[in-house]
Amino acid sequence: MGRLQGKVAIVTGAASGFGAEIARRYVAEGARVAIGDINEAGAQAVASASGNAAFALPCDVARRADVERLVAATLERFGRLDIVVNNAGFTHRNMPLLEVDEQTFDRVYAVNVKSVYYMTLAVVPILRQQRGGVILNIGSTAGIRPRPGLTWYNGSKGAVNLLSKSMAVELAPDGIRVNAICPVIGATGMLELFMGAPDTPENRARFIATIPLGRLSEPSDVASAAVFLASDEAQFITGVEFPVDGGRTI
């Protein structure tokens, strides 16, 4: 029996990268999963590979109506909700802080921070009624040990890390656990933006040199953390910034 047997989860930003692997691992562990992503084709591909255990909906997490539609569809399809993974993210390119335009700044905070607000409004009443649940917010080591050139992105992830702790304290009486998973830079679609340079072996090496275990994060690393923190094995763990970082934040 899987570690998430009988659970129902929502995973945002699950068309690729960390989110796709989290969705796949959740299905493998016995969960049924709703996949939301602005990339509809990618989300459908991940869901289709999981058979009847998953479905996909187009979802821009910066739009409250999209988030509410995803939650409503999950309840209609699966009848309950146990786990929410706020994974969808956006970054500006690595550049001097004065060069990030306002539109990009707004998009970073809408996708990374306001989306958590929208999802919380939509799911907490449901989890309260069920007397329990798990919310996992994908923060970042950027919000713990920031890199230059990513100032506004760093700030958005610092917000995610801290609001996860505050949510954990406020929602604990309802039996709702909230944790932040904080990956170090990984080989995902946003890698070149984080580096602010082409993805060459030389440029990767500069970033890998800052990670004591000597490699970038992989989607499987983040998915393993997401499985553990959503499972009953972690039933007494709430309000943590959980670095998946090869020692980067030490």
Helices and strands as residue ranges (DSSP letters): E 8-12, H 17-28, E 32-37, H 40-48, G 51-53, E 54-58, H 64-78, E 83-86, G 97-99, H 102-109, I 110-114, H 115-130, E 133-138, G 141-143, H 151-171, G 172-174, E 176-183, H 191-195, H 201-208, H 219-230, G 232-234, E 241-244
